[in-house]
């Protein structure tokens, strides 16, 4: 790596020496003087120390991540309700995905990605009957839920000998 870097520097110097116009006594031309003077001006412009915000001022600022305590609402004749407290808010219930009958094989069924047989519990229901294209789930207080196969795949053939 060092060898390639050295070769690159040598070739750059030799190319720049060949391109650079030089007067008889090896003094750069006036165009180069103007360019170098401009570069010197730019360097001098960025050299002075920059003035920023003092560290004491930065340390006196309040932390933006801390929450400001809410001011109490005056109850003198105001008909507005006080804002609810965060701790008193009810937690939202988890939404369950609906039960879907995906497949039936012999007396076992695939419901929402899990295999069940007659008598197994599925959430608040019990699998009570398996038919050719549907299943019957019974719940508390004689609730009945029938799930149907939504799509039949005729490409799958199972044969037994």
Steps between C-alpha positions, in 0.01 A plus 500: 500500500784737590672417171192605299459818703866592443471431125185714481671793675806478273288491186290797623810707568653417163175582316450827684861600429450431130175700482602795722633793299822628649692814414872507427608528864247238633259761643126429461302716258264777611188280445636248751576783743136610487374145561737449791404836647131401483575170679694688767205737552261207543728334753538824697119539505448166675797521739354728772324326787127484447270638762223269604263459793678492835496166680335653808201609289463150352510345848229740621248380239231261618506138391268460197422139596344583838126554493366817652253439782150607398359799680185428699178627346331769705157388612370851566191508281662306215273248334786321328598154615849435627716298261512126578800363682721269298487223760121490497468427129376152423733267320365404157403137462695284262305437183487131418515383145177330388496121495551363149456142390794428271488124456334174595679164507321195634362619837761772555462859390738788436357815658702824486828312457454233774375143476208391722292186551151449640485605867788750483455853637533789253486832687156494674364217284525123482533317169194275504445378143700467177317479167627480143521880439430650844548465875271573793635682804287523815554754775352593834122528522456287185667751271564342162755607242532333162818548299502415130787427266537809287690351209557151375825407335426245229869463410570282805398137467554255786458137419541206735552141396 
